Amino acid sequence: MMLACWYEKIYVVQKPVARGYKKKGHDVTLYIDYKGENKIQGSKSYKQNSQELENAIKNAYIYAYKRLILRR
């Protein structure tokens, strides 16, 4: 699914909540970048390098695949 999304130029991007330096990093929110034009913003924030963030990224790619690729 991730390869299909990348082929269609659909990416899940992490965006830090705050700027600057923090020892373990600032929390991040996710958004889906659809061909560099549209962005679908997430509302929940996640700790960097956590298992919860990895699961959220996988779920975001599954959502993007079902919603943006299969519904054409």
Backbone as a chain_set.jsonl record, in Angstrom:
{"seq": "MMLACWYEKIYVVQKPVARGYKKKGHDVTLYIDYKGENKIQGSKSYKQNSQELENAIKNAYIYAYKRLILRR", "coords": {"N": [[0.813, -1.196, 0.0], [1.944, 1.229, 0.776], [3.844, 1.642, -1.244], [2.189, 1.919, -3.461], [0.897, 4.291, -2.761], [3.077, 6.065, -2.718], [3.801, 5.935, -5.399], [1.662, 7.24, -6.546], [2.148, 9.739, -5.61], [1.431, 10.339, -2.938], [1.874, 11.133, 0.335], [2.601, 10.561, 3.798], [3.201, 12.857, 6.217], [5.215, 14.029, 8.885], [4.707, 16.596, 11.197], [6.182, 18.832, 13.352], [4.89, 19.937, 16.517], [5.807, 22.174, 17.866], [8.442, 24.622, 17.501], [12.054, 24.585, 17.698], [14.505, 23.288, 20.072], [14.298, 20.25, 21.845], [14.957, 17.784, 24.225], [14.06, 15.022, 23.788], [12.659, 15.484, 21.538], [9.965, 17.314, 20.02], [6.402, 16.802, 20.184], [4.547, 15.415, 17.428], [2.302, 16.043, 14.685], [0.335, 14.457, 12.169], [-0.008, 14.693, 8.638], [-1.586, 14.179, 5.463], [-0.125, 14.431, 2.422], [-1.275, 15.132, -0.623], [-0.343, 14.744, -3.715], [1.139, 17.098, -3.588], [-0.623, 19.204, -3.548], [-3.174, 19.148, -2.112], [-3.794, 18.927, 1.369], [-4.45, 16.786, 3.991], [-5.148, 17.253, 7.165], [-4.222, 15.907, 10.296], [-5.551, 15.53, 13.655], [-4.653, 14.625, 16.089], [-1.843, 14.425, 18.33], [1.439, 12.973, 18.499], [4.104, 11.282, 20.238], [7.513, 11.551, 19.294], [9.288, 8.933, 17.604], [7.865, 6.733, 18.632], [5.958, 3.727, 19.225], [3.263, 4.069, 18.898], [3.167, 6.222, 17.109], [4.263, 5.027, 14.804], [2.267, 3.118, 14.258], [0.153, 4.875, 13.73], [1.057, 6.104, 11.39], [1.077, 3.943, 9.616], [-1.681, 3.374, 9.614], [-2.59, 5.761, 8.486], [-1.574, 5.593, 5.896], [-3.018, 3.374, 5.015], [-5.609, 4.43, 5.125], [-5.319, 6.513, 3.218], [-4.801, 5.016, 0.92], [-7.184, 3.52, 0.602], [-9.077, 5.577, 0.451], [-8.151, 7.537, -1.422], [-6.98, 6.243, -3.625], [-8.323, 3.806, -4.319], [-10.922, 4.703, -4.699], [-11.251, 5.893, -7.167]], "CA": [[0.0, 0.0, 0.0], [2.793, 2.413, 0.825], [4.441, 1.823, -2.57], [1.134, 2.446, -4.335], [0.701, 5.697, -2.382], [4.25, 6.818, -3.171], [3.72, 6.02, -6.854], [0.649, 8.262, -6.832], [2.607, 10.969, -4.945], [0.687, 10.548, -1.7], [2.83, 10.93, 1.417], [2.219, 10.901, 5.167], [4.279, 13.718, 6.673], [5.196, 14.407, 10.3], [4.926, 18.022, 11.399], [6.339, 19.113, 14.785], [3.908, 20.841, 17.111], [6.494, 23.407, 18.241], [9.781, 24.797, 16.947], [13.121, 24.66, 18.671], [15.146, 22.062, 20.517], [13.828, 19.565, 23.036], [15.83, 16.618, 24.336], [13.493, 13.853, 23.109], [11.891, 15.951, 20.391], [8.597, 17.776, 20.237], [5.354, 15.951, 19.64], [4.274, 15.675, 16.019], [1.007, 15.706, 14.115], [0.481, 13.893, 10.833], [-0.916, 15.114, 7.572], [-1.429, 13.458, 4.208], [0.176, 15.318, 1.307], [-1.832, 14.519, -1.825], [0.234, 15.293, -4.947], [1.676, 18.426, -3.344], [-1.665, 20.223, -3.669], [-4.106, 19.094, -0.995], [-3.265, 18.363, 2.599], [-5.463, 16.345, 4.934], [-4.5, 17.442, 8.455], [-4.664, 15.123, 11.44], [-5.803, 16.36, 14.832], [-4.01, 14.049, 17.264], [-0.386, 14.547, 18.341], [2.134, 11.749, 18.91], [5.499, 11.431, 20.63], [8.431, 11.093, 18.255], [9.935, 7.625, 17.744], [7.063, 5.841, 19.478], [5.204, 2.69, 18.515], [1.965, 4.675, 18.566], [3.37, 7.013, 15.891], [4.424, 4.084, 13.692], [0.937, 2.581, 13.951], [-0.65, 5.947, 13.136], [1.53, 6.297, 10.021], [0.554, 2.813, 8.845], [-3.126, 3.588, 9.455], [-2.792, 6.882, 7.574], [-1.357, 5.086, 4.539], [-4.165, 2.524, 4.69], [-6.703, 5.368, 4.856], [-5.064, 7.199, 1.947], [-4.943, 4.031, -0.151], [-8.603, 3.214, 0.405], [-9.86, 6.784, 0.158], [-7.689, 8.336, -2.553], [-6.578, 5.449, -4.776], [-9.349, 2.846, -4.692], [-12.199, 5.365, -5.004], [-11.229, 6.619, -8.438]], "C": [[0.856, 1.259, 0.0], [3.413, 2.687, -0.544], [3.426, 2.386, -3.555], [0.885, 3.924, -4.032], [1.863, 6.545, -2.889], [4.236, 6.976, -4.682], [2.734, 7.103, -7.289], [0.96, 9.608, -6.178], [1.729, 11.345, -3.75], [1.627, 10.185, -0.557], [2.19, 11.284, 2.76], [3.414, 11.621, 5.774], [4.094, 14.027, 8.148], [5.51, 15.896, 10.411], [5.053, 18.285, 12.897], [5.313, 20.126, 15.278], [4.544, 22.187, 17.435], [7.875, 23.441, 17.586], [10.806, 24.811, 18.065], [13.629, 23.288, 19.073], [14.491, 21.544, 21.787], [14.555, 18.233, 23.074], [15.293, 15.397, 23.591], [12.613, 14.243, 21.929], [10.485, 16.378, 20.781], [7.615, 16.747, 19.692], [5.102, 16.345, 18.185], [2.814, 15.378, 15.703], [1.269, 15.191, 12.701], [-0.449, 14.594, 9.862], [-0.591, 14.326, 6.312], [-1.258, 14.487, 3.104], [-0.249, 14.611, 0.029], [-1.354, 15.274, -3.059], [0.723, 16.731, -4.778], [0.644, 19.534, -3.384], [-2.561, 20.269, -2.438], [-3.428, 18.465, 0.205], [-4.425, 18.023, 3.52], [-4.796, 16.312, 6.301], [-5.09, 16.531, 9.518], [-4.827, 16.013, 12.655], [-5.063, 15.865, 16.07], [-2.498, 14.227, 17.175], [0.228, 13.283, 18.951], [3.555, 12.084, 19.342], [6.385, 10.89, 19.524], [9.03, 9.748, 18.62], [9.178, 6.684, 18.675], [6.343, 4.817, 18.611], [3.842, 3.219, 18.088], [2.06, 5.506, 17.283], [3.519, 6.104, 14.673], [3.085, 3.489, 13.275], [0.053, 3.628, 13.278], [-0.233, 6.193, 11.687], [1.014, 5.173, 9.126], [-0.939, 2.981, 8.589], [-3.424, 4.73, 8.487], [-2.572, 6.439, 6.128], [-2.501, 4.175, 4.104], [-5.37, 3.398, 4.338], [-6.527, 6.034, 3.495], [-5.244, 6.246, 0.777], [-6.413, 3.759, -0.456], [-9.376, 4.427, -0.094], [-9.461, 7.458, -1.145], [-7.325, 7.516, -3.788], [-7.709, 4.537, -5.23], [-10.666, 3.492, -5.123], [-12.202, 6.131, -6.308], [-12.244, 6.123, -9.383]], "O": [[0.543, 2.235, -0.683], [3.499, 3.842, -0.961], [3.761, 3.231, -4.385], [0.685, 4.72, -4.95], [1.649, 7.628, -3.433], [4.614, 8.027, -5.2], [2.956, 7.794, -8.283], [0.126, 10.514, -6.191], [1.341, 12.5, -3.576], [2.12, 9.059, -0.488], [1.353, 12.183, 2.848], [4.511, 11.067, 5.839], [2.978, 14.258, 8.613], [6.456, 16.391, 9.799], [4.122, 17.992, 13.647], [4.923, 21.044, 14.557], [3.9, 23.227, 17.297], [8.403, 22.409, 17.171], [10.471, 25.023, 19.231], [13.243, 22.268, 18.502], [14.172, 22.315, 22.692], [14.747, 17.614, 22.027], [16.036, 14.79, 22.82], [11.896, 13.402, 21.385], [9.9, 15.872, 21.739], [7.963, 15.926, 18.843], [5.406, 17.463, 17.769], [2.174, 14.565, 16.37], [2.316, 15.47, 12.117], [-1.539, 15.032, 10.228], [0.535, 13.867, 6.122], [-2.139, 15.316, 2.875], [0.348, 13.605, -0.357], [-1.9, 16.322, -3.403], [0.716, 17.499, -5.74], [1.004, 20.705, -3.265], [-2.69, 21.312, -1.797], [-2.587, 17.577, 0.065], [-5.279, 18.866, 3.797], [-3.969, 15.439, 6.569], [-6.308, 16.398, 9.627], [-4.304, 17.127, 12.687], [-4.869, 16.633, 17.013], [-1.929, 14.188, 16.084], [-0.375, 12.62, 19.794], [4.141, 13.056, 18.866], [6.053, 9.89, 18.887], [9.255, 9.453, 19.794], [9.791, 5.923, 19.424], [6.147, 5.024, 17.413], [3.333, 2.852, 17.029], [1.139, 5.495, 16.466], [2.952, 6.39, 13.618], [2.798, 3.367, 12.084], [-0.706, 3.308, 12.364], [-1.085, 6.462, 10.84], [0.566, 5.422, 8.007], [-1.409, 2.756, 7.474], [-4.406, 4.672, 7.747], [-3.302, 6.864, 5.233], [-2.908, 4.206, 2.942], [-6.069, 3.13, 3.361], [-7.472, 6.11, 2.71], [-5.787, 6.636, -0.257], [-6.834, 3.767, -1.612], [-10.235, 4.305, -0.968], [-10.325, 7.905, -1.899], [-7.358, 8.045, -4.899], [-8.023, 4.501, -6.42], [-11.445, 2.871, -5.846], [-13.091, 6.953, -6.529], [-12.35, 6.633, -10.499]]}, "num_chains": 1, "name": "protein.A"}
